[in-house]
C-alpha cells in the first residue's frame, strides 16, 4: 500500500446522507477480482444517464480530478459489506473520505485498503460543505501523525480518531501481513522466552 502521512488537497463534496455501497459501486460491476478499474464505475448510476452519457452537472464529473478528499453526508458506506466500495473510491484517486458517521464494515474495509475515513462532528461537516460552496478551491490538510483535519488558511481544524494499529499501517504503507513482519524480531524474542 502507499504510505500516508500528510495530504493537502481540494475536496469533492457529495452532500447526500445514507450513501450505500451499491450507490458507491453497483453490484453489476463486482465481477473483477483485482482492485484495479473499479474507479471507472464509482457512483456509476449518478455519473451516467440511461444512455451511458456522462451527467455533466454531477459533482464527480465536474470536480477537479486531482482532488484527494471526498466529503460526504452522514452514514456513508451503509448497506452491503462489499470491499469493492473502498477499492472504487481509492482507484478513482481519493485517499480520504470525510463524514460525520461511517458504517463500521465500510470503515474497516477503507482502512484495510489505504483509504482514510475521517469522522468529524455534524456541525463541522456542515461548515465544510458551506466553505466549499463559497469557494470550491478551498484546500484542506490532513495530518495523520497528529490526527488533525484542517483548512490550509487555519480558519478551521478538528482532531479525528484512529486506532494505533491502523495509523501505523497507513503511515508505513503496511497491510496486515507487512505489520506482522515488522514485528518479526519481537515475535521471535517472545517465542524464545516462552520456551524457557
C-alpha positions as CSV (number, residue, x, y, z in Angstrom):
1,X,0.0,0.0,0.0
2,X,1.0,3.6,-0.4
3,X,2.5,5.4,2.6
4,X,0.2,8.1,4.1
5,X,1.1,10.9,6.4
6,X,0.1,14.4,5.2
7,X,-2.3,15.3,2.3
8,X,-3.1,18.8,1.1
9,X,-5.9,18.9,-1.4
10,X,-9.1,20.5,-2.5
11,X,-12.2,18.4,-1.7
12,X,-15.1,17.0,-3.7
13,X,-18.4,17.4,-1.8
14,X,-21.4,15.0,-2.1
15,X,-23.9,16.4,0.4
16,X,-26.1,13.3,0.5
17,X,-26.9,11.2,3.6
18,X,-27.1,7.4,3.7
19,X,-24.9,6.7,0.7
20,X,-24.8,2.9,0.5
21,X,-22.2,0.7,-1.1
22,X,-24.5,-0.2,-4.1
23,X,-24.6,3.5,-4.9
24,X,-20.8,3.7,-4.5
25,X,-20.2,0.8,-6.8
26,X,-23.2,-1.0,-8.2
27,X,-23.4,-4.8,-7.9
28,X,-23.2,-5.4,-11.6
29,X,-19.6,-4.2,-11.6
30,X,-18.3,-6.6,-9.0
31,X,-17.1,-9.3,-11.4
32,X,-13.4,-8.5,-11.3
33,X,-11.2,-9.9,-8.5
34,X,-8.3,-7.4,-8.7
35,X,-8.6,-3.9,-7.3
36,X,-7.9,-2.0,-10.5
37,X,-10.5,-0.4,-12.7
38,X,-13.3,0.0,-10.1
39,X,-12.8,3.8,-10.1
40,X,-14.3,3.9,-13.6
41,X,-17.6,2.9,-12.1
42,X,-17.6,4.9,-8.9
43,X,-21.1,6.3,-8.4
44,X,-21.9,4.9,-11.8
45,X,-25.6,5.4,-11.7
46,X,-25.2,9.0,-10.6
47,X,-22.4,9.8,-13.1
48,X,-24.1,8.4,-16.2
49,X,-27.6,8.6,-17.6
50,X,-29.6,5.6,-19.1
51,X,-27.9,6.1,-22.5
52,X,-24.4,5.8,-20.8
53,X,-23.7,9.5,-21.3
54,X,-21.9,11.5,-18.5
55,X,-24.2,13.7,-16.5
56,X,-22.3,16.9,-16.7
57,X,-23.7,18.6,-13.6
58,X,-22.9,15.7,-11.2
59,X,-20.1,16.8,-8.9
60,X,-17.6,13.9,-9.8
61,X,-17.9,14.8,-13.5
62,X,-17.1,18.4,-13.0
63,X,-14.8,18.5,-10.0
64,X,-11.0,18.7,-10.2
65,X,-9.7,15.1,-10.9
66,X,-6.7,15.8,-8.7
67,X,-8.9,16.1,-5.5
68,X,-7.8,13.6,-2.9
69,X,-10.6,14.2,-0.4
70,X,-14.2,13.2,-0.7
71,X,-16.7,14.9,1.7
72,X,-19.9,13.0,2.2
73,X,-23.1,13.2,4.2
74,X,-23.9,11.3,7.3
75,X,-23.9,7.5,7.3
76,X,-21.5,6.9,4.5
77,X,-20.9,3.3,3.3
78,X,-24.0,1.7,4.7
79,X,-25.6,-1.3,3.0
80,X,-23.7,-4.4,2.0
81,X,-20.2,-5.3,3.2
82,X,-18.6,-5.2,-0.3
83,X,-14.9,-4.3,-0.1
84,X,-15.2,-3.1,-3.7
85,X,-16.6,0.2,-2.4
86,X,-13.3,1.1,-0.8
87,X,-11.5,-0.1,-3.9
88,X,-13.6,2.1,-6.2
89,X,-13.0,5.2,-4.1
90,X,-9.3,4.6,-3.9
91,X,-9.0,3.7,-7.6
92,X,-10.8,6.9,-8.6
93,X,-8.0,8.8,-6.8
94,X,-9.4,9.7,-3.4
95,X,-7.3,9.0,-0.3
96,X,-9.6,10.4,2.3
97,X,-13.3,10.3,2.9
98,X,-14.8,12.7,5.4
99,X,-18.3,12.2,7.0
100,X,-20.0,12.6,10.4
101,X,-20.7,8.8,10.5
102,X,-19.4,5.7,8.7
103,X,-20.9,2.2,8.6
104,X,-18.5,0.0,10.6
105,X,-17.8,-2.5,7.8
106,X,-17.1,0.2,5.2
107,X,-14.8,2.0,7.7
108,X,-12.7,-1.2,8.3
109,X,-12.6,-2.0,4.6
110,X,-11.4,1.5,3.8
111,X,-8.6,1.4,6.4
112,X,-7.5,-2.1,5.2
113,X,-7.1,-0.7,1.7
114,X,-5.2,2.5,2.3
115,X,-8.2,4.8,2.4
116,X,-8.5,7.1,5.5
117,X,-12.1,7.6,6.8
118,X,-12.3,10.7,8.9
119,X,-15.3,11.2,11.2
120,X,-16.0,14.8,12.2
121,X,-18.8,16.4,14.2
122,X,-22.0,17.0,12.3
123,X,-21.7,20.8,12.7
124,X,-18.1,20.7,11.5
125,X,-19.2,18.7,8.4
126,X,-21.9,21.3,7.6
127,X,-19.3,24.1,8.0
128,X,-17.0,22.3,5.5
129,X,-19.8,21.9,3.0
130,X,-20.6,25.7,3.3
131,X,-16.9,26.6,2.9
132,X,-16.7,24.5,-0.3
133,X,-19.9,26.0,-1.6
134,X,-18.5,29.5,-1.2
135,X,-15.1,28.6,-2.6
136,X,-14.5,25.3,-4.4
137,X,-10.8,26.0,-4.4
138,X,-10.6,25.7,-0.6
139,X,-7.7,23.5,0.3
140,X,-7.7,21.1,3.2
141,X,-4.8,19.4,5.0
142,X,-4.9,16.1,6.7
143,X,-2.0,15.3,9.1
144,X,-2.3,11.7,10.1
145,X,0.6,11.7,12.5
146,X,-1.1,14.5,14.6
147,X,-4.6,13.3,13.7
148,X,-5.7,16.7,12.5
149,X,-8.1,17.8,9.7
150,X,-7.7,21.5,8.9
151,X,-8.2,24.2,6.3
152,X,-4.9,25.4,4.9
153,X,-5.7,29.0,5.9
154,X,-6.1,27.9,9.5
155,X,-9.7,29.0,9.8
156,X,-10.8,25.6,10.9
157,X,-9.3,22.5,12.4
158,X,-10.5,19.4,14.2
159,X,-8.8,16.3,15.5
160,X,-10.0,12.9,14.5
161,X,-9.7,9.4,16.0
162,X,-7.9,6.4,14.5
163,X,-6.7,3.3,16.3
164,X,-2.9,2.8,16.7
165,X,-2.8,-0.3,14.5
166,X,-4.5,1.4,11.5
167,X,-2.5,4.6,12.0
168,X,0.8,2.6,12.0
169,X,-0.3,0.6,8.9
170,X,-1.3,3.7,6.9
171,X,1.8,5.8,7.8
172,X,4.1,2.9,6.8
173,X,2.1,1.6,3.9
174,X,1.6,-1.8,5.6
175,X,-1.1,-4.3,5.1
176,X,-1.8,-6.7,8.0
177,X,1.0,-9.1,6.9
178,X,3.5,-6.3,6.5
179,X,2.6,-5.2,10.0
180,X,3.3,-8.7,11.4
181,X,6.6,-8.9,9.5
182,X,7.6,-5.5,11.0
183,X,7.2,-7.2,14.5
184,X,9.1,-10.3,13.5
185,X,12.1,-9.8,15.8
186,X,9.9,-9.1,18.8
187,X,7.8,-12.2,18.0
188,X,10.9,-14.4,17.8
189,X,12.2,-12.9,21.1
190,X,8.8,-13.7,22.7
191,X,9.0,-17.2,21.4
192,X,12.4,-17.7,22.9
193,X,11.2,-16.5,26.3
194,X,8.2,-18.8,26.2
195,X,10.5,-21.9,25.6
196,X,12.5,-21.3,28.8
